[in-house]
Amino acid sequence: MSIRRYRSVLVVITCLLCSTGFAGEQPYRFGLGKADITGEAAEVGMMGYSSTDQKTAGIHTRQWSRAFIIEEAATGKRLVYVNTDLGMIFQAVQQSVLRKLEKKYPGIYNENNVMLAATHTHSGPGGFSHYTIYDLSVLGFQEKTFNVIVDGIVRSIDQAHRQMQPGRLFYAKGDLTNASKNRSLLSHQRNPDVAGYIDGLDPEMTVLKFVDQQGELAGVISWFPVHATSMTNNNHLISSDNKGYASYHWEHDISKKPGFIAAFAQTNAGNLSPNLNLRPGSGPTENEFANTKEIGLRQFNKAYELATGPTEEVTGGLDNRFQFVDFHGLTVRPDYTDGTPKTLCIAALGSSLAAGSTEDGPGPLGISESNNPLLSFLGGLLTGVPSKELKKCQAEKQILADTGNKKPFPWTPNVLPIQMFRIGQLAVLGAPAEFTVMSGVRIRRAVQAIVAPMGINHVIFNGYANAYASYVTTREEYSVQEYEGGSTIFGPWTQAAYQQLFTDMASAMRDQQPVTSTAQPPDLSCCLLNFQTGVVTDAPYIGTSFGDVLQQPEKIYHRGQTVTVAFVTGHPKNNLHTEDTFLSVYYTSADPARDKPAIRVATDNDWETKYRWERVGISASKATISWDIPQDAKPGFYYISHGGDQKNVWGTISAFTGTTRKFEVVAD
């Protein structure tokens, strides 16, 4: 062998060894995915405020599912975390997603290693629960919305599954104190253990970042507790609210890496409002859109600071535990109560629920957040008078509705999922309800004490996960019966029961023991009702055709101005335009005489656009599109296009488009 050839071989071997060594340094593989889960954009009740008047009538921003798969390189063990721009993850969604995953990936993804979570936006279409109480204000189960949510979650996991790559994980934590306010401070201050939380806030934000082989930031999960209620119950546009804006800003405006995903997840936000003046739509400004953006920006700014500042590398193995538990009649041991065994109640809602949260979205009757005997009486007439035993069990609560013992099916779930992930020195607890600050803090502290000897030094509490069973307060908060206490359906010892279950699960993980489910949730897909009318047929205005422009743009606009146009359209339920858009803003050129391909610069997912739908008469529809011209918009000529779908009297659905004339945007 010649010297030259020998040297070449050495170089190749050295490169291979270096490459192998670099790959060997990656303790994990990960995949990231994102998919559209936007539901029906017209005439479907929104989920969150329980207002029958709040129905969808357009889109401000779309809803998304963001999936993160983590694999331990040494063992191949996987965990899946999905954060969705939804009000809740209802049990029906979890059941359907898991069925589809088992069919596509048998033995790989299942209830044990998949955690589904929601941001808790109150501006998305509802009707995707199988339980009556959560579909009441929506007028029943909405199949199209349900299907697009389930299919989108699965698509986001598919995408993450296809894009697995070696990488590293890092985490950091810090405090954010100007993006939330406790809306039930009286209840909070009843807790004897509020030291460190005296102002009612849980300021802790945790960021988990995903770094690829090139050392580039590929994705981020940020956990922070604040309600996604910056948009009020007067809003009718689909919106991912403040957490959705934080994600949009990082993905769209900040990151230049293709495929970068930023999820802004919830923790124990049950009594934390983004409305800093403790009035709907108020704080820091008096404009709900501005508030949504500002509270989102505050979350983004802190998350970005943590992700780009000093971090600790995640090391160690992956582990998980999962179980279904029947909460109806569950015994809570004395060391979690007042020293005597307690039993959870038949699920029931209190009369203070009817007030709504007056700081975020008051109820329709204008009543206060407290027990109301008249409402309890009326509730008894509608749903049956609660038994003496139930009244005694529910203690301070004036019962509005017994929901857990209805026949043939309960109106709220009794069998609920409890889940725990270990990611190196992190633990993530998945809980199926809205937990107040101290109810979550107590569980976090209790679990931390158990898992510390395992090398886990940080516990993240993720509410709104895998199912939804209303609120959880501490025993002390429950006694006050504000909105959150009235919505704690299993009675005064609900939080103690969750704490018992999570500490038992943590002990099992520490001792390398399995946990088993004590029950299985029912499949209620057989028995669903929908009282919301569908689309019979579409008809254009007299003398017009679908896609015709009803309002043309002005000839010239300046940056910062708003362009508003309108079209003859069909009903948005005809086609949800999943992974697509109902509107497009196109830039053509600086010179109208030059024939250049148009470039799309905005869609119905962009912050600066709004797509509004309204019914005209019996079967006609109008689409109004607005575009707030950005301050950095390129000078030149633009036009706006609308894509819709119409249904004829025979039920055939056909697509159409409409396009405005060109208009000019000029620099100041």
C-alpha positions, 0 to 999 in steps of 0.5 A, a space after each residue: 500500500 502506498 503512503 498516499 493511499 495509507 494516509 487516505 484510509 487513515 483519514 476515512 477511518 478517523 472520520 468514521 470514528 469521529 462521526 460514530 463518536 459524535 452520534 454516540 454522544 447523543 443520548 436521545 433521538 427525537 421527532 417533532 410534528 405539527 398538524 392542523 386541528 381547526 374545527 368548524 368555523 361557523 355555527 358551532 358553539 365554542 368550548 370554554 365559557 359555556 355560553 350558548 350565544 358564543 358560536 364560531 363565525 370565522 377564524 383569527 388563528 388556526 388551532 394546531 397539534 404539536 407532537 414531540 417523540 423522545 426515544 432513549 437511544 440505548 434502549 429504544 424506549 419512547 415517550 410521546 408528548 402532544 400539546 394541542 390548541 384546544 380547550 380540553 383533551 376529552 376522554 373521547 379524543 384520547 380513546 380515538 387517538 389511541 385506537 388509531 395509533 394502535 392500528 398504525 403502530 402496534 405495540 409502539 404507541 399506547 396509553 402508557 407512553 402517549 400524553 395528550 395535553 391542551 392549552 385550554 383556549 376558550 375560542 375553539 369550536 366545542 362538541 368533541 366530548 362524549 359526556 353530556 355536560 361538556 356538550 350542552 352549551 354546544 348543542 351536542 356532539 359535533 362530528 366534523 370538529 371531533 374528527 379533525 381534532 383526532 386526525 390532526 393529533 395522529 398526523 402530528 405524531 405521524 410526522 414526528 415518527 417519520 422525522 426521528 433524529 439523534 439529539 440532546 435535551 436541555 432544560 431550564 426554569 425561571 419565574 414569570 410574574 407579569 402574565 397572570 393573576 389569581 382570580 380567586 385570592 380569597 380561596 387561595 389565602 385559606 391555604 395554610 401552606 401559601 408561603 412563597 405563593 402569598 400573591 396567589 401566583 405560581 410563577 414557575 416556567 419550565 422550558 425543555 429544549 430539543 437540540 439537533 446534531 448540528 447544535 441547532 434548536 429544533 423545538 421547545 416545550 414551555 410549561 407555565 400556568 395561565 388561563 387561555 382566556 385573553 379572548 372573551 366570550 364576546 369573540 366569535 373567531 377561532 383563536 389559539 389565544 395567548 399560548 397560541 400566539 406565543 407559539 406562532 410568534 416563535 415559529 413564524 417571526 423568530 425561528 428561521 429553522 424549517 420545521 421548528 416547533 414551539 409548544 406552550 403548555 399548561 400546568 396548574 392554571 385553574 385559578 390563574 387569569 391572564 386578565 390582569 385587571 380581573 375583568 374580561 378583556 381587561 389587562 394589560 390593555 382594554 382590547 382583547 386582541 392586544 391582550 392576547 398578543 401581549 400575554 403571549 409575548 410575555 410567555 414567549 420572552 421568558 421562554 426564549 430567555 430560558 432556552 437561550 440562556 444557561 441550561 442543564 442537559 437532560 441525562 438518564 433514562 426514560 420511564 412511564 406509568 399510567 393507570 385508569 382509576 374509578 374516582 366514584 367511591 375512591 377511598 382516600 387514606 388518612 395520611 392524605 386527609 384530616 387523619 380519617 379515611 374519606 370517600 370521594 362523592 358521586 360527581 356533582 356540580 355546585 351552584 357557584 358554577 353557574 356564575 362562571 368565572 366573573 374575572 374571565 367569563 361570567 355566566 349568563 344570569 349575572 349571579 355571584 360566585 357563591 352558593 345559591 339555594 335558588 339555583 340548587 332548587 332549579 337544578 334539582 327540578 331539572 336533574 333530580 333532587 340530590 340525596 341526603 347522602 350526596 349532600 353530606 358528602 359534597 359538604 359545603 357545596 350547594 348542588 346544582 346538578 348530580 352528574 356522575 350517577 345519571 342513567 344510562 351514562 354519567 354526564 361527567 367521567 368517573 373513570 380517569 387517567 393518571 400518568 407520569 413520565 420520567 425524562 432523565 432528571 425531569 418528571 411530568 405528571 399528566 392530570 385530567 382536570 384544572 388544578 388550582 395553584 396550591 392543589 398542583 403545588 402540593 402534588 408537585 412537592 409530594 412527588 418530588 420528595 419521593 423521586 429525589 433519590 432517583 435523581 429526579 430534581 424537577 417535577 412538572 405538573 401538567 393539567 388538562 391531560 388525557 381527559 377532562 373532569 372539571 376543577 380540583 381545589 384544595 380542601 381549604 379552597 373548596 370550603 369557600 365555594 367560589 367557581 373552582 370549588 363548585 366545579 370540583 365534582 368529586 367533592 372536598 377530598 378530590 385533591 387529596 385523592 389525586 395526591 395519593 394516586 400520584 405519590 403511589 405512582 411515583 413510589 411505584 416508579 422509584 421501586 420499579 414496580 408496575 401500576 394497574 388500572 382499577 377500571 376502564 372508561 366506557 366507550 360512549 360513541 354509540 349514543 351521541 346527540 347533536 341538536 345543531 343544524 347542519 348545512 342544507 344548501 347554499 345560495 348566492 345573493 340575487 344577481 351574484 355568483 359564489 366568489 364574487 367580490 362584494 367589497 373591493 379594496 381601496 387603491 392605495 394603503 399605507 403600512 399599518 392600515 387595514 384592508 377590508 374586503 368581502 365575498 359571496 361565499 358558502 358555508 365553512 362547514 362544507 370544507 374545513 380547509 384543513 392544512 389550507 386556508 380560507 384566505 390568501 394575501 398575495 404580493 405581485 410586484 413593485 411595478 404593476 406592468 411587470 408580470 411576475 408570479 404572485 407570492 403568498 404573504 399571509 393566510 387565515 393562520 396569520 395574526 394580521 388577518 381575520 376571516 369573518 363569516 356571516 349568514 345572510 337571509 336563509 342560505 346566503 353567506 358573506 365572507 369578510 376578510 381583513 388584513 392589518 398591513 405590517 409595518 415591514 410590508 414590502 411596498 408594491 401591489 397586492 391582492 386578496 383571494 378567498 377560497 370557499 365551497 358551496 353545497 347545492 340542493 342535491 348535496 354536492 359540494 363544489 369549490 370556488 375562488 374569488 379574487 379582488 382587484 390589486 391595491 398598492 401598499 406604499 411606504 410612509 
